[in-house]
């Protein structure tokens, strides 16, 4: 029994793995894209409940106001705190992740209305947050550690030793691979990665067609049920 599109795909990977580039390529190929980390950043600035929760966790000083009157968050300070106090990271995730999931459900409904075949959810901690549980498939992007460090440094994400500490605090790539439906090895040029992503896209389209249709099942049409409900 088929349901309506979209087919829900998670894309994750460690720091500097290249998951954002894979998502960019998938978006170019026709997938809708939900960027969990970007949504979380927006919530940290514009959702009053989240803002108040962050102030309680990290203190008033983590927020400031710029010359235009816009709220700013010192993410570097928060990153330093949660690295040494993991319980605060857990509390931060409990505060934000449920709200990110609400926004994802909205994105699913929007994609369904538009007839989008594949909706990609990019998330740095997809398995850790349980976000994979409502998805049809998960793609893990992996790369050599030194290449990951070099990419992150080039993006201005910190010094090599800081990047190494952040990588060490994440789930190892081997664990992510063991839980993945698809694995992309980002070990060549950008062109190589795009070619791999194109092959992945073809496989995802085939997988989507096996479980989804434009109209879904008769029961789903009658009930008005959506995926993720």
N, CA, C and O of each residue as an XYZ file, in Angstrom:
916
protein
N       0.852     -1.198      0.000
C       0.000      0.000      0.000
C       0.889      1.249      0.000
O       1.685      1.462      0.914
N       0.734      2.065     -1.040
C       1.585      3.244     -1.150
C       0.965      4.452     -0.457
O      -0.252      4.548     -0.299
N       1.842      5.376     -0.048
C       1.400      6.641      0.536
C       1.812      7.761     -0.405
O       2.486      7.526     -1.408
N       1.404      8.974     -0.079
C       1.767     10.101     -0.929
C       3.231     10.485     -0.736
O       3.832     10.203      0.301
N       3.792     11.135     -1.755
C       5.104     11.758     -1.608
C       4.979     12.896     -0.592
O       3.870     13.388     -0.381
N       6.067     13.333      0.044
C       7.463     13.076     -0.286
C       8.057     11.856      0.416
O       7.569     11.395      1.447
N       9.120     11.361     -0.184
C       9.994     10.356      0.407
C      10.968     11.131      1.283
O      11.587     12.090      0.820
N      11.109     10.730      2.535
C      11.885     11.511      3.506
C      13.278     10.928      3.689
O      13.440      9.774      4.084
N      14.282     11.752      3.394
C      15.673     11.307      3.429
C      16.481     12.181      4.384
O      16.453     13.408      4.288
N      17.198     11.545      5.299
C      18.098     12.275      6.180
C      19.509     12.226      5.628
O      19.947     11.193      5.122
N      20.220     13.335      5.724
C      21.634     13.369      5.346
C      22.422     13.874      6.552
O      22.160     14.956      7.077
N      23.386     13.072      6.976
C      24.177     13.447      8.138
C      25.631     13.061      7.915
O      25.970     12.426      6.916
N      26.470     13.444      8.836
C      27.902     13.164      8.744
C      28.635     14.040      9.734
O      28.098     15.041     10.208
N      29.841     13.670     10.040
C      30.618     14.425     11.013
C      31.081     15.771     10.477
O      30.913     16.085      9.299
N      31.658     16.541     11.354
C      32.179     17.862     11.012
C      33.170     17.754      9.849
O      34.107     16.956      9.891
N      32.951     18.572      8.805
C      33.869     18.604      7.674
C      33.745     17.445      6.713
O      34.597     17.268      5.842
N      32.690     16.647      6.856
C      32.540     15.472      5.984
C      32.096     15.831      4.570
O      32.386     15.106      3.618
N      31.394     16.949      4.438
C      30.879     17.355      3.129
C      29.395     17.146      2.970
O      28.881     17.178      1.852
N      28.686     16.930      4.083
C      27.239     16.662      3.987
C      26.466     17.851      3.432
O      25.480     17.663      2.720
N      26.891     19.060      3.741
C      26.185     20.236      3.228
C      26.319     20.339      1.717
O      25.379     20.754      1.040
N      27.475     19.966      1.181
C      27.663     19.991     -0.268
C      26.798     18.929     -0.933
O      26.222     19.173     -1.993
N      26.703     17.760     -0.324
C      25.831     16.712     -0.864
C      24.385     17.218     -0.899
O      23.674     17.020     -1.884
N      23.965     17.867      0.179
C      22.602     18.415      0.225
C      22.405     19.487     -0.839
O      21.342     19.573     -1.453
N      23.419     20.292     -1.052
C      23.345     21.326     -2.100
C      23.146     20.680     -3.469
O      22.321     21.129     -4.263
N      23.905     19.629     -3.733
C      23.766     18.926     -5.017
C      22.372     18.309     -5.151
O      21.750     18.403     -6.209
N      21.881     17.679     -4.081
C      20.549     17.067     -4.118
C      19.468     18.112     -4.361
O      18.488     17.857     -5.061
N      19.657     19.291     -3.775
C      18.714     20.384     -3.993
C      18.716     20.815     -5.455
O      17.661     21.063     -6.039
N      19.908     20.902     -6.041
C      20.014     21.253     -7.459
C      19.325     20.217     -8.343
O      18.798     20.551     -9.404
N      19.332     18.976     -7.906
C      18.754     17.890     -8.698
C      17.246     17.785     -8.549
O      16.606     17.005     -9.253
N      16.670     18.568     -7.634
C      15.221     18.605     -7.517
C      14.635     18.270     -6.171
O      13.417     18.316     -6.000
N      15.470     17.932     -5.213
C      14.966     17.632     -3.870
C      14.640     18.921     -3.112
O      15.303     19.942     -3.291
N      13.620     18.859     -2.275
C      13.394     19.946     -1.322
C      14.375     19.744     -0.174
O      14.735     18.610      0.143
N      14.808     20.832      0.449
C      15.838     20.748      1.483
C      15.379     21.410      2.774
O      14.948     22.563      2.783
N      15.481     20.652      3.867
C      15.206     21.180      5.206
C      16.518     21.154      5.973
O      17.052     20.082      6.256
N      17.041     22.331      6.311
C      18.323     22.442      6.999
C      18.088     22.577      8.502
O      17.820     23.668      9.004
N      18.190     21.467      9.200
C      17.871     21.448     10.631
C      18.718     22.427     11.433
O      18.204     23.136     12.298
N      20.013     22.466     11.146
C      20.901     23.329     11.919
C      20.584     24.802     11.700
O      20.667     25.602     12.633
N      20.220     25.165     10.469
C      19.852     26.554     10.192
C      18.543     26.915     10.876
O      18.395     28.018     11.402
N      17.595     25.987     10.869
C      16.328     26.225     11.562
C      16.574     26.408     13.059
O      15.974     27.279     13.689
N      17.461     25.583     13.627
C      17.786     25.698     15.047
C      18.391     27.068     15.367
O      18.083     27.667     16.398
N      19.255     27.555     14.470
C      19.864     28.877     14.676
C      18.807     29.979     14.653
O      18.871     30.923     15.440
N      17.838     29.856     13.750
C      16.768     30.842     13.688
C      15.928     30.826     14.956
O      15.546     31.879     15.466
N      15.643     29.641     15.461
C      14.869     29.511     16.698
C      15.604     30.151     17.870
O      14.973     30.742     18.746
N      16.922     30.040     17.894
C      17.728     30.594     18.981
C      17.686     32.115     19.015
O      18.057     32.730     20.015
N      17.233     32.720     17.922
C      17.151     34.179     17.854
C      15.719     34.705     17.869
O      15.474     35.832     18.300
N      14.772     33.889     17.399
C      13.425     34.411     17.179
C      12.314     33.710     17.963
O      11.181     34.192     17.980
N      12.612     32.596     18.606
C      11.605     31.915     19.420
C      11.821     32.307     20.881
O      12.851     31.979     21.469
N      10.851     33.007     21.464
C      11.031     33.566     22.794
C      11.282     32.496     23.855
O      12.081     32.697     24.770
N      10.606     31.373     23.731
C      10.803     30.289     24.699
C      12.230     29.743     24.637
O      12.838     29.451     25.667
N      12.754     29.609     23.427
C      14.127     29.133     23.258
C      15.115     30.162     23.780
O      16.066     29.811     24.478
N      14.897     31.434     23.447
C      15.793     32.502     23.911
C      15.849     32.529     25.436
O      16.930     32.621     26.019
N      14.704     32.449     26.071
C      14.671     32.466     27.538
C      15.344     31.232     28.121
O      16.025     31.317     29.143
N      15.154     30.085     27.476
C      15.789     28.867     27.948
C      17.302     28.927     27.849
O      18.005     28.462     28.746
N      17.809     29.499     26.761
C      19.257     29.637     26.584
C      19.825     30.604     27.621
O      20.911     30.377     28.154
N      19.105     31.661     27.903
C      19.569     32.602     28.937
C      19.648     31.933     30.302
O      20.571     32.189     31.075
N      18.679     31.078     30.594
C      18.714     30.370     31.883
C      19.892     29.394     31.939
O      20.519     29.227     32.985
N      20.184     28.757     30.813
C      21.255     27.770     30.782
C      22.645     28.393     30.797
O      23.542     27.904     31.484
N      22.825     29.477     30.037
C      24.163     29.996     29.797
C      24.392     31.420     30.310
O      25.512     31.928     30.254
N      23.346     32.056     30.803
C      23.495     33.408     31.318
C      23.098     34.473     30.306
O      23.107     34.239     29.097
N      22.757     35.623     30.813
C      22.304     36.729     29.963
C      23.375     37.188     28.980
O      23.057     37.679     27.897
N      24.651     37.028     29.359
C      25.745     37.596     28.561
C      25.925     36.927     27.204
O      26.626     37.466     26.348
N      25.303     35.754     26.983
C      25.490     35.087     25.680
C      24.713     35.800     24.575
O      24.947     35.562     23.390
N      23.789     36.675     24.967
C      23.047     37.470     23.982
C      23.494     38.926     24.047
O      23.862     39.432     25.108
N      23.455     39.586     22.901
C      23.735     41.017     22.825
C      22.859     41.608     21.729
O      22.187     40.880     20.998
N      22.872     42.930     21.621
C      22.091     43.633     20.604
C      23.047     44.409     19.711
O      23.921     45.123     20.203
N      22.880     44.269     18.385
C      23.772     45.003     17.481
C      23.262     46.417     17.242
O      22.247     46.825     17.807
N      23.972     47.162     16.401
C      23.646     48.569     16.157
C      22.268     48.736     15.534
O      21.638     49.783     15.684
N      21.798     47.709     14.836
C      20.487     47.786     14.196
C      19.367     47.288     15.100
O      18.206     47.227     14.694
N      19.727     46.933     16.329
C      18.719     46.468     17.281
C      18.384     44.991     17.160
O      17.399     44.522     17.730
N      19.217     44.249     16.406
C      18.968     42.819     16.219
C      19.647     42.001     17.312
O      20.743     42.331     17.764
N      18.979     40.937     17.725
C      19.517     40.062     18.753
C      20.646     39.210     18.174
O      20.518     38.653     17.084
N      21.755     39.114     18.917
C      22.893     38.302     18.515
C      23.180     37.261     19.588
O      22.986     37.514     20.777
N      23.644     36.091     19.162
C      23.983     35.018     20.098
C      25.457     34.672     19.933
O      25.930     34.449     18.819
N      26.174     34.630     21.044
C      27.589     34.279     21.012
C      27.710     32.753     20.991
O      27.811     32.112     22.038
N      27.700     32.192     19.802
C      27.721     30.738     19.644
C      29.064     30.137     20.058
O      29.121     28.997     20.518
N      30.139     30.901     19.897
C      31.450     30.399     20.285
C      31.515     30.155     21.788
O      32.072     29.152     22.235
N      30.947     31.073     22.566
C      30.928     30.907     24.025
C      30.122     29.675     24.404
O      30.537     28.893     25.259
N      28.975     29.505     23.770
C      28.132     28.339     24.065
C      28.860     27.052     23.698
O      28.796     26.072     24.440
N      29.550     27.045     22.564
C      30.292     25.853     22.140
C      31.364     25.484     23.159
O      31.582     24.306     23.441
N      32.026     26.489     23.704
C      33.062     26.236     24.704
C      32.458     25.676     25.992
O      33.037     24.793     26.625
N      31.307     26.190     26.369
C      30.657     25.730     27.606
C      30.183     24.289     27.471
O      30.443     23.462     28.344
N      29.480     23.985     26.369
C      28.913     22.637     26.230
C      29.993     21.581     26.039
O      29.769     20.404     26.321
N      31.168     21.997     25.559
C      32.251     21.028     25.406
C      32.726     20.535     26.767
O      33.056     19.360     26.929
N      32.759     21.435     27.740
C      33.224     21.061     29.086
C      32.081     20.650     30.013
O      32.316     20.052     31.063
N      30.822     20.975     29.620
C      29.663     20.620     30.447
C      28.614     19.929     29.567
O      27.645     20.561     29.146
N      28.805     18.635     29.290
C      27.907     17.905     28.379
C      26.442     17.934     28.794
O      25.556     17.847     27.944
N      26.177     18.055     30.095
C      24.785     18.089     30.542
C      24.064     19.331     30.020
O      22.850     19.307     29.819
N      24.812     20.414     29.800
C      24.193     21.621     29.251
C      23.886     21.448     27.766
O      22.914     22.004     27.256
N      24.712     20.683     27.085
C      24.423     20.375     25.680
C      23.141     19.556     25.584
O      22.305     19.799     24.714
N      22.992     18.588     26.479
C      21.779     17.770     26.491
C      20.551     18.632     26.757
O      19.512     18.458     26.120
N      20.675     19.565     27.708
C      19.561     20.454     28.029
C      19.228     21.359     26.847
O      18.057     21.617     26.569
N      20.251     21.838     26.157
C      20.043     22.690     24.983
C      19.324     21.918     23.887
O      18.406     22.436     23.251
N      19.746     20.680     23.671
C      19.103     19.851     22.650
C      17.647     19.561     22.998
O      16.787     19.564     22.118
N      17.364     19.309     24.280
C      15.977     19.057     24.709
C      15.110     20.286     24.482
O      13.913     20.170     24.221
N      15.707     21.444     24.581
C      14.982     22.695     24.387
C      14.656     22.943     22.917
O      13.565     23.407     22.587
N      15.604     22.633     22.042
C      15.488     23.020     20.636
C      14.914     21.931     19.731
O      14.098     22.225     18.858
N      15.324     20.692     19.924
C      14.963     19.640     18.967
C      13.455     19.434     18.782
O      13.020     19.231     17.649
N      12.644     19.476     19.835
C      11.196     19.329     19.603
C      10.639     20.423     18.701
O       9.735     20.175     17.903
N      11.170     21.616     18.825
C      10.695     22.728     18.001
C      11.178     22.590     16.548
O      10.468     22.964     15.614
N      12.384     22.054     16.371
C      12.877     21.793     15.021
C      11.987     20.749     14.350
O      11.690     20.853     13.160
N      11.562     19.739     15.120
C      10.718     18.688     14.548
C       9.361     19.255     14.123
O       8.809     18.838     13.105
N       8.828     20.192     14.886
C       7.568     20.841     14.498
C       7.735     21.530     13.153
O       6.864     21.436     12.287
N       8.853     22.222     12.979
C       9.112     22.908     11.711
C       9.304     21.903     10.578
O       8.916     22.163      9.439
N       9.905     20.756     10.895
C      10.081     19.727      9.871
C       8.735     19.172      9.417
O       8.538     18.932      8.226
N       7.820     18.967     10.336
C       6.486     18.490      9.965
C       5.804     19.487      9.031
O       5.111     19.088      8.095
N       5.998     20.777      9.283
C       5.441     21.794      8.390
C       6.050     21.668      6.996
O       5.357     21.790      5.987
N       7.357     21.420      6.960
C       8.048     21.272      5.673
C       7.548     20.046      4.916
O       7.433     20.070      3.691
N       7.251     18.975      5.651
C       6.719     17.758      5.025
C       5.364     18.044      4.389
O       5.110     17.645      3.252
N       4.501     18.729      5.116
C       3.171     19.049      4.578
C       3.275     19.969      3.369
O       2.535     19.815      2.398
N       4.187     20.915      3.431
C       4.378     21.826      2.297
C       4.869     21.064      1.077
O       4.403     21.304     -0.037
N       5.813     20.140      1.281
C       6.330     19.333      0.175
C       5.239     18.443     -0.403
O       5.181     18.223     -1.613
N       4.378     17.934      0.468
C       3.278     17.078      0.012
C       2.312     17.859     -0.872
O       1.861     17.361     -1.904
N       1.997     19.088     -0.460
C       1.088     19.921     -1.248
C       1.678     20.245     -2.617
O       0.950     20.338     -3.605
N       2.994     20.414     -2.672
C       3.659     20.783     -3.923
C       3.946     19.573     -4.801
O       4.357     19.725     -5.951
N       3.734     18.375     -4.267
C       4.022     17.173     -5.036
C       5.505     16.859     -5.133
O       5.942     16.169     -6.054
N       6.277     17.368     -4.181
C       7.717     17.115     -4.159
C       7.990     15.644     -3.878
O       7.430     15.068     -2.946
N       8.845     15.047     -4.679
C       9.081     13.610     -4.524
C      10.016     13.280     -3.361
O       9.803     12.295     -2.654
N      11.046     14.097     -3.161
C      12.022     13.807     -2.106
C      12.258     15.056     -1.264
O      12.555     16.127     -1.793
N      12.126     14.907      0.037
C      12.458     15.966      0.980
C      13.677     15.509      1.771
O      13.645     14.474      2.436
N      14.750     16.289      1.691
C      16.002     15.961      2.368
C      16.110     16.759      3.657
O      15.941     17.978      3.670
N      16.391     16.054      4.728
C      16.608     16.697      6.026
C      18.089     16.615      6.362
O      18.614     15.536      6.637
N      18.754     17.755      6.338
C      20.166     17.804      6.709
C      20.275     18.051      8.211
O      19.688     18.999      8.732
N      21.020     17.204      8.900
C      21.160     17.348     10.351
C      22.506     16.809     10.802
O      22.911     15.717     10.402
N      23.194     17.570     11.630
C      24.506     17.151     12.120
C      24.394     15.999     13.105
O      25.264     15.128     13.145
N      23.320     15.987     13.909
C      23.154     14.921     14.911
C      21.799     14.241     14.702
O      20.925     14.274     15.568
N      21.657     13.641     13.561
C      20.389     13.030     13.167
C      20.051     11.817     14.025
O      18.952     11.740     14.575
N      20.973     10.875     14.148
C      20.724      9.676     14.945
C      20.649     10.013     16.430
O      19.798      9.494     17.153
N      21.546     10.887     16.876
C      21.618     11.227     18.294
C      20.328     11.858     18.806
O      19.957     11.675     19.965
N      19.646     12.601     17.936
C      18.408     13.282     18.333
C      17.174     12.420     18.116
O      16.072     12.797     18.517
N      17.355     11.252     17.476
C      16.210     10.404     17.156
C      15.469     10.849     15.923
O      14.400     10.321     15.614
N      16.025     11.827     15.202
C      15.362     12.357     14.023
C      15.244     11.368     12.884
O      14.423     11.551     11.985
N      16.053     10.321     12.910
C      16.009      9.309     11.849
C      14.757      8.442     11.914
O      14.406      7.790     10.930
N      14.082      8.428     13.054
C      12.982      7.492     13.268
C      11.777      7.749     12.368
O      10.985      6.838     12.129
N      11.627      8.977     11.865
C      10.473      9.285     11.017
C      10.856      9.358      9.538
O      10.049      9.763      8.701
N      12.080      8.966      9.226
C      12.569      9.077      7.856
C      12.492      7.730      7.129
O      12.457      6.668      7.750
N      12.467      7.808      5.809
C      12.454      6.602      4.987
C      13.847      6.053      4.751
O      14.017      4.843      4.598
N      14.839      6.918      4.719
C      16.219      6.494      4.460
C      17.176      7.526      5.027
O      16.845      8.706      5.148
N      18.366      7.061      5.372
C      19.399      7.957      5.890
C      20.683      7.781      5.093
O      21.144      6.664      4.861
N      21.248      8.908      4.681
C      22.524      8.941      3.962
C      23.588      9.467      4.915
O      23.395     10.501      5.556
N      24.702      8.763      5.011
C      25.827      9.222      5.822
C      26.980      9.578      4.883
O      27.360      8.791      4.016
N      27.528     10.780      5.076
C      28.667     11.242      4.280
C      29.914     11.139      5.151
O      29.943     11.657      6.267
N      30.941     10.471      4.638
C      32.169     10.278      5.409
C      33.372     10.735      4.605
O      33.324     10.815      3.378
N      34.457     11.036      5.319
C      35.683     11.487      4.667
C      36.860     11.214      5.589
O      36.685     10.983      6.786
N      38.044     11.241      5.031
C      39.276     11.091      5.808
C      39.354     12.207      6.848
O      38.989     13.349      6.570
N      39.832     11.871      8.048
C      39.828     12.846      9.136
C      40.657     14.081      8.828
O      40.239     15.194      9.145
N      41.827     13.909      8.215
C      42.656     15.078      7.926
C      41.958     16.000      6.923
O      42.043     17.223      7.038
N      41.275     15.417      5.949
C      40.525     16.236      4.991
C      39.399     16.983      5.703
O      39.122     18.139      5.381
N      38.753     16.332      6.666
C      37.691     16.990      7.438
C      38.247     18.168      8.216
O      37.646     19.242      8.250
N      39.393     17.961      8.837
C      40.015     19.039      9.619
C      40.381     20.205      8.704
O      40.118     21.363      9.027
N      40.987     19.892      7.563
C      41.401     20.949      6.624
C      40.189     21.751      6.134
O      40.245     22.978      6.059
N      39.092     21.054      5.800
C      37.892     21.754      5.328
C      37.344     22.680      6.403
O      37.001     23.829      6.127
N      37.264     22.179      7.621
C      36.697     22.973      8.711
C      37.550     24.207      9.002
O      37.019     25.285      9.273
N      38.866     24.046      8.945
C      39.771     25.187      9.162
C      39.586     26.218      8.065
O      39.542     27.419      8.336
N      39.475     25.750      6.813
C      39.288     26.657      5.679
C      37.989     27.438      5.784
O      37.891     28.564      5.296
N      36.984     26.834      6.428
C      35.702     27.513      6.624
C      35.724     28.468      7.813
O      34.728     29.135      8.092
N      36.868     28.539      8.521
C      36.983     29.431      9.669
C      36.292     28.921     10.906
O      35.858     29.707     11.748
N      36.183     27.596     11.030
C      35.477     27.016     12.166
C      36.367     26.808     13.384
O      35.904     26.322     14.417
N      37.651     27.176     13.269
C      38.551     27.059     14.407
C      39.924     26.568     13.999
O      40.169     26.260     12.832
N      40.816     26.498     14.973
C      42.161     25.981     14.731
C      42.119     24.457     14.642
O      41.179     23.836     15.140
N      43.131     23.843     14.011
C      43.127     22.380     13.850
C      42.900     21.621     15.147
O      42.149     20.646     15.168
N      43.535     22.050     16.224
C      43.365     21.333     17.498
C      41.939     21.461     18.032
O      41.429     20.539     18.667
N      41.297     22.600     17.777
C      39.906     22.773     18.194
C      38.984     21.868     17.369
O      38.062     21.254     17.905
N      39.244     21.796     16.075
C      38.445     20.937     15.201
C      38.600     19.477     15.610
O      37.620     18.732     15.621
N      39.807     19.064     15.942
C      40.051     17.688     16.363
C      39.270     17.352     17.625
O      38.723     16.256     17.749
N      39.219     18.288     18.554
C      38.454     18.051     19.786
C      36.967     17.922     19.485
O      36.280     17.086     20.071
N      36.473     18.748     18.574
C      35.051     18.685     18.217
C      34.721     17.368     17.504
O      33.668     16.776     17.743
N      35.612     16.922     16.641
C      35.408     15.649     15.956
C      35.404     14.501     16.962
O      34.588     13.584     16.871
N      36.324     14.564     17.918
C      36.430     13.509     18.927
C      35.175     13.419     19.788
O      34.850     12.355     20.314
N      34.466     14.549     19.931
C      33.258     14.575     20.752
C      32.039     14.046     20.008
O      31.001     13.791     20.619
N      32.158     13.878     18.683
C      31.040     13.385     17.879
C      31.070     11.858     17.799
O      32.066     11.219     18.138
N      29.960     11.295     17.346
C      29.926      9.854     17.109
C      30.972      9.500     16.057
O      31.128     10.241     15.086
N      31.689      8.397     16.217
C      32.669      7.996     15.195
C      31.973      7.651     13.882
O      30.826      7.207     13.866
N      32.692      7.865     12.785
C      32.115      7.605     11.471
C      31.671      6.149     11.313
O      30.673      5.867     10.649
N      32.416      5.231     11.925
C      32.085      3.811     11.818
C      30.702      3.518     12.386
O      29.970      2.680     11.858
N      30.353      4.203     13.448
C      29.033      4.003     14.055
C      27.937      4.547     13.139
O      26.889      3.923     12.975
N      28.188      5.713     12.544
C      27.215      6.296     11.616
C      27.020      5.387     10.409
O      25.893      5.173      9.961
N      28.123      4.852      9.883
C      28.054      3.965      8.721
C      27.204      2.741      9.024
O      26.428      2.293      8.180
N      27.350      2.200     10.234
C      26.623      0.981     10.601
C      25.112      1.206     10.656
O      24.343      0.246     10.600
N      24.685      2.454     10.766
C      23.272      2.773     10.885
C      22.687      3.361      9.601
O      21.494      3.656      9.535
N      23.530      3.527      8.587
C      23.108      4.201      7.357
C      22.443      3.249      6.369
O      22.715      2.049      6.350
N      21.567      3.819      5.552
C      21.011      3.096      4.406
C      21.884      3.296      3.170
O      21.995      2.407      2.326
N      22.498      4.469      3.074
C      23.396      4.799      1.970
C      24.615      5.508      2.552
O      24.491      6.289      3.495
N      25.783      5.238      1.996
C      27.012      5.888      2.447
C      27.717      6.516      1.251
O      27.929      5.858      0.232
N      28.078      7.789      1.378
C      28.870      8.469      0.351
C      30.271      8.720      0.912
O      30.428      9.314      1.979
N      31.276      8.261      0.181
C      32.660      8.454      0.598
C      33.231      9.670     -0.131
O      33.509      9.609     -1.329
N      33.400     10.756      0.585
C      33.888     12.006      0.009
C      35.413     12.017      0.059
O      36.011     12.607      0.958
N      36.028     11.364     -0.907
C      37.490     11.210     -0.877
C      38.159     11.650     -2.171
O      39.342     11.383     -2.385
N      37.406     12.322     -3.032
C      37.984     12.781     -4.294
C      37.750     14.263     -4.498
O      37.759     15.046     -3.548
N      37.541     14.636     -5.744
C      37.284     16.030     -6.087
C      35.804     16.365     -5.882
O      34.981     15.493     -5.604
N      35.498     17.644     -6.028
C      34.107     18.076     -5.944
C      33.290     17.436     -7.059
O      32.126     17.084     -6.867
N      33.904     17.291     -8.212
C      33.231     16.635     -9.329
C      32.913     15.177     -9.027
O      31.854     14.671     -9.398
N      33.849     14.505     -8.345
C      33.613     13.116     -7.942
C      32.430     13.019     -6.993
O      31.595     12.122     -7.108
N      32.370     13.962     -6.048
C      31.281     13.951     -5.074
C      29.946     14.210     -5.755
O      28.933     13.607     -5.399
N      29.945     15.104     -6.730
C      28.701     15.389     -7.448
C      28.245     14.165     -8.243
O      27.049     13.888     -8.325
N      29.189     13.439     -8.822
C      28.848     12.226     -9.562
C      28.249     11.184     -8.625
O      27.250     10.544     -8.956
N      28.869     11.012     -7.442
C      28.342     10.074     -6.456
C      26.941     10.482     -6.016
O      26.060      9.639     -5.844
N      26.749     11.790     -5.838
C      25.451     12.288     -5.397
C      24.389     12.058     -6.462
O      23.240     11.756     -6.139
N      24.762     12.197     -7.726
C      23.818     11.941     -8.819
C      23.383     10.479     -8.823
O      22.211     10.179     -9.052
N      24.316      9.575     -8.573
C      23.987      8.150     -8.487
C      23.080      7.888     -7.288
O      22.142      7.094     -7.366
N      23.368      8.559     -6.192
C      22.522      8.440     -5.003
C      21.109      8.925     -5.302
O      20.132      8.286     -4.912
N      21.003     10.054     -5.992
C      19.693     10.617     -6.321
C      18.854      9.642     -7.130
O      17.656      9.496     -6.886
N      19.476      8.978     -8.085
C      18.765      7.981     -8.895
C      18.263      6.842     -8.016
O      17.141      6.367     -8.187
N      19.100      6.406     -7.073
C      18.699      5.327     -6.168
C      17.557      5.771     -5.261
O      16.656      4.986     -4.964
N      17.592      7.019     -4.822
C      16.530      7.543     -3.944
C      15.212      7.666     -4.694
O      14.152      7.369     -4.143
N      15.274      8.103     -5.950
C      14.056      8.192     -6.763
C      13.407      6.815     -6.911
O      12.187      6.680     -6.817
N      14.234      5.801     -7.143
C      13.709      4.445     -7.285
C      13.098      3.956     -5.972
O      12.037      3.331     -5.963
N      13.781      4.249     -4.865
C      13.265      3.846     -3.561
C      11.961      4.569     -3.252
O      11.034      3.981     -2.695
N      11.892      5.841     -3.616
C      10.681      6.623     -3.376
C       9.502      6.065     -4.165
O       8.392      5.960     -3.645
N       9.748      5.710     -5.421
C       8.678      5.195     -6.275
C       8.126      3.869     -5.767
O       6.986      3.510     -6.065
N       8.935      3.141     -4.999
C       8.487      1.840     -4.499
C       7.527      1.959     -3.316
O       6.789      1.020     -3.017
N       7.534      3.112     -2.644
C       6.668      3.252     -1.456
C       5.704      4.429     -1.539
O       4.788      4.532     -0.724
N       5.897      5.318     -2.511
C       5.074      6.524     -2.605
C       4.384      6.618     -3.970
O       4.827      6.022     -4.952
N       3.290      7.382     -4.003
C       2.633      7.709     -5.258
C       2.112      9.134     -5.155
O       2.122      9.731     -4.079
N       1.663      9.670     -6.269
C       1.151     11.044     -6.260
C      -0.089     11.157     -5.394
O      -0.289     12.163     -4.713
N      -0.925     10.118     -5.419
C      -2.211     10.189     -4.727
C      -2.230      9.433     -3.404
O      -3.090      9.708     -2.567
N      -1.310      8.485     -3.182
C      -1.318      7.714     -1.967
C      -2.418      6.669     -1.986
O      -3.045      6.438     -3.020
N      -2.652      6.041     -0.850
C      -3.674      5.006     -0.767
C      -5.046      5.623     -0.575
O      -5.169      6.779     -0.170
N      -6.073      4.846     -0.868
C      -7.451      5.317     -0.668
C      -7.701      5.641      0.792
O      -8.364      6.628      1.112
N      -7.166      4.802      1.683
C      -7.363      5.032      3.125
C      -6.723      6.343      3.561
O      -7.281      7.070      4.383
N      -5.535      6.647      3.000
C      -4.844      7.878      3.366
C      -5.607      9.097      2.874
O      -5.688     10.109      3.571
N      -6.164      9.002      1.679
C      -6.938     10.114      1.136
C      -8.158     10.397      1.999
O      -8.502     11.553      2.247
N      -8.812      9.325      2.456
C     -10.024      9.495      3.265
C      -9.696     10.080      4.617
O     -10.402     10.959      5.110
N      -8.602      9.584      5.233
C      -8.264     10.010      6.599
C      -7.546     11.353      6.627
O      -7.554     12.043      7.647
N      -6.921     11.726      5.501
C      -6.127     12.961      5.469
C      -4.815     12.812      6.195
O      -4.192     13.810      6.559
N      -4.380     11.578      6.414
C      -3.145     11.330      7.143
C      -1.936     11.722      6.317
O      -1.883     11.519      5.104
N      -0.951     12.302      7.031
C       0.311     12.673      6.401
C       1.422     11.818      6.979
O       1.302     11.303      8.091
N       2.521     11.663      6.213
C       3.677     11.029      6.817
C       4.206     11.975      7.899
O       4.059     13.192      7.790
N       4.808     11.424      8.918
C       5.279     12.169     10.095
C       4.176     12.404     11.102
O       4.470     12.848     12.212
N       2.905     12.128     10.775
C       1.824     12.315     11.753
C       1.854     11.195     12.784
O       1.025     11.170     13.693
